[in-house]
């Protein structure tokens, strides 16, 4: 045989929690950036058995077969915010390219706070 045949054996579906977990893992790899912590409603839903990834919102456009993400983060004081947000976007896109075949339409980074503290 000189070539490979691609066999289509069905669809692959990703649950929104999987998409959010991948984004969360990518954010955790960026130095000086953390996802916003859980609020009271997230904690209550988690106690009732619902899994939520605090700081990551997943929006799926089934018609276009594309995903948009909104990632809410805190950035360590002293870091350049636009450069850091761009780095977060790049890391998320890189993780999705490595792990999935998902078409990321938008990766919106919403900086919601500055973390001050010991360096």
QUIBEL-V611503 format. One record per helix or strand. SS is the DSSP state (H for helix, E for strand). FROM is the first residue (numbers start at 0). TO is the last residue. Records with the same first field share a line. If there is no record, write none. Layout:
# QUIBEL-V611503
SS->FROM-TO ; FROM-TO
This chain:
# QUIBEL-V611503
H->15-27 ; 39-46 ; 80-98
E->32-34 ; 55-60 ; 65-75 ; 103-114
